[in-house]
Amino acid sequence: MKNLLFGLIATVLLSNLSFGQSAANSKNEFDYVGKLHNEILSQLIKNNKVSEMSISEISKKVKEIALSNQNYLDKFKGVGYYELTDEDIKKGIADYPNKFASITDNAKISSGAKETLTKLIVYLFDNGEKLDSKELYNFIISFENEVNNSELKDDEKGLILSTTSIVRYSNFYWTNQQTLTNTQSRFWHWFGDAIGGLAGGLIGNAMEPGLGAYSGAVIGAGIVSGSIDAIEQGK
């Protein structure tokens, strides 16, 4: 199962695409989180041979890219830099057979937020690989509307909406990669981004509710995106 999730080569040829309206949802005020993720991921893959880098090296490079990205700095100026560690990623792999139940159960959020996150994760586990790009986008838009209309606390809504924003933008990014010719390949890429974003968001949220979660989501997804091959090789 680990091989299926993380055995994909993350080094791809970067196509000329725009990270704009094709992935956007103007009703999600955290739409910028997914867009920032794509900007960082694009630069990471374009300028580095990530398949030859260790997880630690990729983590350092993602941090470097983020802290040199003006859009990131504009959003998170003065906010701590919250990232996944090698140990966090190993825990995520171990929790995969449980549909990441341990990650959500141990999160410092309300039971309602946990239930909402679990609903999202379980749906993506059970149906994500069957959905084409448009179907996934439509599901995420509908789910985001439910979150916006819920009675969750604002910072919890932000954590969840940051994760769904990453799903939308990552789906768009990997759909436009010419080397990914089938739905399964696209699924495992954006799904890995989503879980990395969720884990990073939960870490950041525990340290600094709100902006810490959104910053952590961007970084967590970026690290997992670049680390897929390194994880498989045990680097």
C-alpha positions as CSV (number, residue, x, y, z in Angstrom):
1,M,0.0,0.0,0.0
2,K,2.9,2.3,0.9
3,N,4.4,1.6,-2.5
4,L,1.1,2.5,-4.3
5,L,0.8,5.8,-2.4
6,F,4.3,7.1,-2.5
7,G,6.1,5.1,-5.2
8,L,5.3,7.6,-8.0
9,I,8.1,9.7,-9.4
10,A,7.6,13.3,-8.5
11,T,10.0,14.7,-11.1
12,V,7.8,15.7,-14.1
13,L,8.1,18.0,-17.0
14,L,6.5,21.4,-16.2
15,S,3.8,22.4,-18.7
16,N,2.9,26.0,-19.3
17,L,-0.2,26.4,-17.2
18,S,-1.9,29.1,-15.2
19,F,-2.9,28.7,-11.6
20,G,-5.9,30.8,-12.0
21,Q,-9.7,30.5,-12.3
22,S,-9.7,26.9,-13.6
23,A,-9.1,25.8,-10.0
24,A,-10.5,28.7,-8.1
25,N,-13.5,29.1,-5.8
26,S,-14.2,32.7,-5.0
27,K,-16.5,31.6,-2.1
28,N,-13.6,30.0,-0.2
29,E,-11.7,32.9,1.5
30,F,-8.8,30.5,1.9
31,D,-8.5,29.9,-1.9
32,Y,-5.0,31.5,-1.8
33,V,-3.7,28.5,0.2
34,G,-4.0,26.2,-2.8
35,K,-2.7,28.8,-5.1
36,L,0.4,29.3,-3.0
37,H,0.9,25.5,-2.8
38,N,1.0,25.3,-6.6
39,E,3.4,28.2,-6.9
40,I,5.8,26.6,-4.5
41,L,5.4,23.1,-5.9
42,S,6.0,24.4,-9.4
43,Q,9.2,26.1,-8.5
44,L,10.4,23.1,-6.5
45,I,9.9,20.7,-9.3
46,K,11.1,23.0,-12.1
47,N,14.4,23.9,-10.4
48,N,15.4,20.7,-8.5
49,K,16.0,17.0,-9.1
50,V,13.7,16.0,-6.3
51,S,14.0,12.3,-7.1
52,E,17.6,12.6,-6.0
53,M,16.9,14.5,-2.8
54,S,16.2,13.2,0.7
55,I,13.0,14.3,2.6
56,S,15.1,16.6,4.8
57,E,16.7,18.2,1.8
58,I,13.3,18.7,0.2
59,S,11.9,20.1,3.4
60,K,14.7,22.7,3.6
61,K,14.2,23.6,-0.1
62,V,10.5,24.1,0.3
63,K,11.1,26.4,3.2
64,E,13.6,28.4,1.1
65,I,11.2,28.7,-1.7
66,A,8.3,29.7,0.6
67,L,10.3,32.4,2.4
68,S,11.4,33.8,-1.0
69,N,7.8,33.9,-2.3
70,Q,6.4,37.4,-1.9
71,N,2.8,36.1,-2.0
72,Y,3.6,33.7,0.9
73,L,5.3,36.5,2.8
74,D,2.4,38.9,2.2
75,K,0.0,36.4,3.7
76,F,2.0,35.0,6.6
77,K,4.3,37.9,7.6
78,G,5.2,37.4,11.3
79,V,3.7,33.9,11.4
80,G,5.8,31.0,12.4
81,Y,7.0,28.6,9.8
82,Y,5.2,25.3,10.5
83,E,6.4,22.2,8.6
84,L,6.3,18.5,8.5
85,T,9.3,16.5,9.8
86,D,10.5,13.2,8.6
87,E,8.9,11.7,11.7
88,D,5.5,13.3,10.9
89,I,5.6,11.8,7.4
90,K,6.4,8.3,8.8
91,K,3.5,8.6,11.2
92,G,1.3,9.5,8.2
93,I,2.4,6.5,6.3
94,A,1.7,4.2,9.3
95,D,-1.8,5.7,9.6
96,Y,-2.7,5.3,6.0
97,P,-4.5,1.9,6.5
98,N,-6.7,3.6,9.1
99,K,-7.7,6.3,6.6
100,F,-5.6,8.7,8.8
101,A,-8.0,8.3,11.8
102,S,-5.2,8.8,14.3
103,I,-4.2,12.1,12.7
104,T,-7.7,13.5,13.0
105,D,-8.5,11.9,16.4
106,N,-5.4,13.4,18.0
107,A,-6.0,16.9,16.5
108,K,-6.7,19.7,18.9
109,I,-10.0,20.6,17.3
110,S,-13.6,20.2,18.2
111,S,-15.5,16.9,17.7
112,G,-17.5,18.6,15.0
113,A,-14.4,19.6,13.0
114,K,-13.0,16.1,13.4
115,E,-16.3,14.6,12.0
116,T,-16.1,17.0,9.1
117,L,-12.5,16.2,8.3
118,T,-13.2,12.5,8.6
119,K,-16.1,12.8,6.2
120,L,-13.8,14.5,3.6
121,I,-11.0,12.0,4.0
122,V,-13.2,8.9,3.9
123,Y,-15.0,10.2,0.8
124,L,-11.7,10.9,-1.0
125,F,-10.4,7.4,0.0
126,D,-13.5,5.7,-1.2
127,N,-14.2,7.7,-4.3
128,G,-11.3,9.9,-5.3
129,E,-9.7,7.5,-7.7
130,K,-13.0,7.1,-9.6
131,L,-13.5,10.8,-10.1
132,D,-12.3,12.7,-13.1
133,S,-11.0,16.2,-12.6
134,K,-14.3,18.0,-13.1
135,E,-16.2,15.6,-10.8
136,L,-13.6,16.1,-8.1
137,Y,-13.7,19.9,-8.5
138,N,-17.6,19.9,-8.2
139,F,-17.5,17.7,-5.1
140,I,-15.0,20.0,-3.4
141,I,-17.0,23.1,-4.2
142,S,-20.1,21.5,-2.7
143,F,-18.2,20.4,0.4
144,E,-16.8,23.9,0.8
145,N,-20.3,25.3,0.7
146,E,-21.3,22.9,3.5
147,V,-18.3,24.0,5.6
148,N,-19.0,27.7,5.0
149,N,-22.6,27.2,6.2
150,S,-21.7,25.1,9.2
151,E,-21.5,26.2,12.8
152,L,-17.8,25.3,13.2
153,K,-15.4,27.9,14.6
154,D,-13.8,30.2,12.1
155,D,-10.3,28.8,12.6
156,E,-11.6,25.3,12.2
157,K,-13.4,26.3,9.0
158,G,-10.1,27.8,7.8
159,L,-8.2,24.6,8.5
160,I,-10.7,22.5,6.5
161,L,-11.1,25.1,3.7
162,S,-7.3,25.4,3.4
163,T,-7.1,21.6,2.9
164,T,-9.9,21.6,0.3
165,S,-8.3,24.5,-1.5
166,I,-5.1,22.4,-1.8
167,V,-7.1,19.5,-3.2
168,R,-8.6,21.7,-5.9
169,Y,-5.4,23.4,-7.0
170,S,-3.4,20.2,-6.8
171,N,-5.9,18.4,-8.9
172,F,-5.6,21.2,-11.5
173,Y,-1.8,21.1,-11.3
174,W,-1.4,17.3,-11.8
175,T,-4.2,17.2,-14.4
176,N,-2.1,19.5,-16.5
177,Q,1.1,17.5,-16.2
178,Q,1.7,15.9,-19.6
179,T,3.5,12.9,-18.0
180,L,0.5,11.8,-16.0
181,T,-1.6,10.0,-18.5
182,N,-4.1,8.2,-16.3
183,T,-6.5,9.0,-13.5
184,Q,-4.7,6.8,-11.0
185,S,-1.5,8.7,-11.3
186,R,-3.3,12.0,-10.9
187,F,-5.2,10.7,-7.9
188,W,-2.2,9.7,-5.9
189,H,-0.4,13.0,-6.5
190,W,-3.2,15.3,-5.4
191,F,-4.3,12.9,-2.6
192,G,-0.7,13.0,-1.2
193,D,-0.8,16.8,-1.4
194,A,-4.2,16.9,0.4
195,I,-2.9,14.7,3.3
196,G,0.3,16.6,3.6
197,G,-1.7,19.9,3.7
198,L,-4.0,18.5,6.3
199,A,-1.1,17.2,8.5
200,G,0.8,20.5,8.1
201,G,-2.3,22.5,8.9
202,L,-3.0,20.5,12.1
203,I,0.6,21.0,13.2
204,G,0.5,24.7,12.6
205,N,-3.0,25.0,14.1
206,A,-1.8,23.4,17.3
207,M,1.0,26.1,17.6
208,E,-1.0,29.1,16.3
209,P,-4.7,28.6,15.5
210,G,-5.7,30.3,12.3
211,L,-2.7,31.6,10.3
212,G,-0.5,28.8,11.7
213,A,-2.8,26.3,10.2
214,Y,-2.9,27.9,6.8
215,S,0.8,28.4,6.6
216,G,1.4,24.8,7.8
217,A,-1.0,23.5,5.1
218,V,0.9,25.2,2.3
219,I,4.2,23.8,3.6
220,G,3.0,20.3,4.5
221,A,1.5,19.8,1.0
222,G,4.6,21.2,-0.7
223,I,6.9,18.8,1.3
224,V,4.8,15.7,0.6
225,S,4.6,16.7,-3.1
226,G,8.3,16.8,-3.4
227,S,9.0,13.8,-1.1
228,I,7.0,11.1,-2.8
229,D,10.0,9.5,-4.5
230,A,12.3,10.1,-1.6
231,I,9.9,8.3,0.8
232,E,9.7,5.3,-1.5
233,Q,13.5,5.1,-1.6
234,G,13.8,5.5,2.2
235,K,15.9,8.6,2.0
